[in-house]
Amino acid sequence: MSTIGYDSWAVDLAEVGAVYPFQGSEGLMVVLGVIFWIGWHRIQFVREGEHLQKAKNIGDKEKITSLLEKY
């Protein structure tokens, strides 16, 4: 069963034409992928920084200081 009209792939593919979707847009896809990748890491960096800052400010600072001074 063939959805593109070819019963066999034993032909010259140069004459067939595109054999996969979005042919010719590989460069654009790479650029978009790199932008997404860098953006994702930037978002994660900011979110983790905020989380660590909140964790740093949790608790009673005087009590923590007094407990640390015991050691």
C-alpha positions in Angstrom: 0.0 0.0 0.0 1.4 3.4 -1.0 0.2 6.8 0.0 2.4 8.7 -2.4 1.8 6.6 -5.5 5.0 4.6 -5.5 4.9 0.8 -5.3 8.7 0.4 -4.9 11.5 2.6 -3.6 13.9 1.2 -6.2 13.8 4.4 -8.2 16.1 7.4 -8.6 15.2 9.5 -5.5 16.4 12.7 -7.3 13.4 12.3 -9.6 11.0 11.5 -6.7 11.3 14.8 -5.0 10.7 15.4 -1.3 10.5 12.3 0.7 10.0 13.9 4.1 7.9 16.9 5.2 9.3 20.5 5.5 12.2 19.8 3.2 14.5 22.8 2.9 13.6 24.2 6.4 16.3 22.3 8.3 18.3 25.5 9.0 15.3 27.3 10.4 14.5 24.3 12.6 18.0 24.2 14.0 17.9 27.9 14.8 14.5 27.6 16.5 15.8 24.6 18.4 18.9 26.4 19.7 16.8 29.4 20.7 14.4 27.2 22.5 17.3 25.4 24.2 19.0 28.6 25.4 15.6 30.1 26.5 14.8 26.9 28.5 18.0 27.1 30.3 17.6 30.8 31.1 14.1 30.2 32.5 15.4 27.3 34.6 18.3 29.4 35.9 16.0 32.2 37.0 13.4 29.9 38.6 16.0 27.9 40.5 17.7 31.1 41.7 14.4 32.4 43.0 13.7 29.0 44.7 17.2 29.0 46.3 16.7 32.6 47.5 13.4 31.6 49.2 14.9 28.6 50.8 17.8 30.8 52.1 15.3 33.1 53.8 13.3 30.3 55.5 13.5 30.0 59.3 14.4 32.2 62.2 17.8 33.7 61.5 18.6 34.3 65.2 17.8 30.7 66.2 19.9 29.3 63.3 22.8 31.6 64.2 22.7 30.5 67.9 22.6 26.8 66.9 25.5 27.3 64.5 27.5 29.1 67.2 27.2 26.1 69.5 29.4 24.1 67.1 
